[in-house]
Amino acid sequence: MYEHFFQCPYCWEEISMLLDASVAKQTYVEDCEVCCNPMEITPEFQNNILMAFEANGLEQ
């Protein structure tokens, strides 16, 4: 597991998330732990190193 810190695209608070480095590229939806809005999370790993990360708000 890999802990990554980033800003929520809704409330701009810094939050952390545990990412699974065993899957090279993934996309899933998870709620912000501060404001509870849904975010689309897209991490990309290469050799267990985080190469790219996006956290985007979802259209509601």
C-alpha positions as CSV (number, residue, x, y, z in Angstrom):
1,M,0.0,0.0,0.0
2,Y,1.1,3.5,-0.8
3,E,-0.1,6.6,1.2
4,H,-0.7,9.6,-1.1
5,F,-1.6,13.2,0.0
6,F,-3.6,15.5,-2.3
7,Q,-6.2,18.3,-2.3
8,C,-9.9,17.5,-2.6
9,P,-11.2,19.1,-5.9
10,Y,-14.3,20.3,-4.0
11,C,-13.3,21.6,-0.6
12,W,-9.5,22.0,-1.2
13,E,-8.6,20.3,2.1
14,E,-5.5,18.1,2.1
15,I,-6.5,14.5,2.5
16,S,-4.6,11.2,2.3
17,M,-5.5,8.0,0.7
18,L,-4.0,4.5,0.7
19,L,-3.4,3.3,-2.9
20,D,-2.9,-0.3,-4.0
21,A,0.4,-0.4,-6.0
22,S,-0.2,-4.0,-7.1
23,V,-2.5,-2.7,-9.9
24,A,-0.6,-0.7,-12.5
25,K,-3.5,1.6,-13.6
26,Q,-6.9,1.9,-12.0
27,T,-9.9,4.3,-11.8
28,Y,-12.5,4.2,-9.1
29,V,-14.8,6.6,-7.2
30,E,-14.2,7.4,-3.5
31,D,-15.8,10.1,-1.3
32,C,-13.7,12.9,0.3
33,E,-13.2,12.2,4.0
34,V,-13.8,15.9,4.8
35,C,-16.7,17.0,2.6
36,C,-18.1,13.6,1.5
37,N,-18.3,14.6,-2.2
38,P,-17.4,11.8,-4.7
39,M,-14.1,12.0,-6.6
40,E,-12.8,9.9,-9.5
41,I,-9.4,8.6,-8.4
42,T,-6.9,7.5,-11.1
43,P,-3.5,6.4,-9.9
44,E,-0.9,4.9,-12.2
45,F,2.1,2.9,-10.9
46,Q,5.2,1.6,-12.6
47,N,7.4,-0.9,-10.6
48,N,5.5,0.0,-7.5
49,I,6.3,3.8,-7.9
50,L,3.4,6.2,-8.3
51,M,3.9,7.8,-11.7
52,A,0.7,9.7,-12.1
53,F,-2.3,10.6,-9.9
54,E,-5.6,12.4,-10.6
55,A,-8.5,13.2,-8.3
56,N,-11.4,14.8,-10.2
57,G,-14.8,15.9,-9.1
58,L,-17.8,14.2,-10.7
59,E,-20.5,16.0,-12.6
60,Q,-23.6,16.0,-10.5
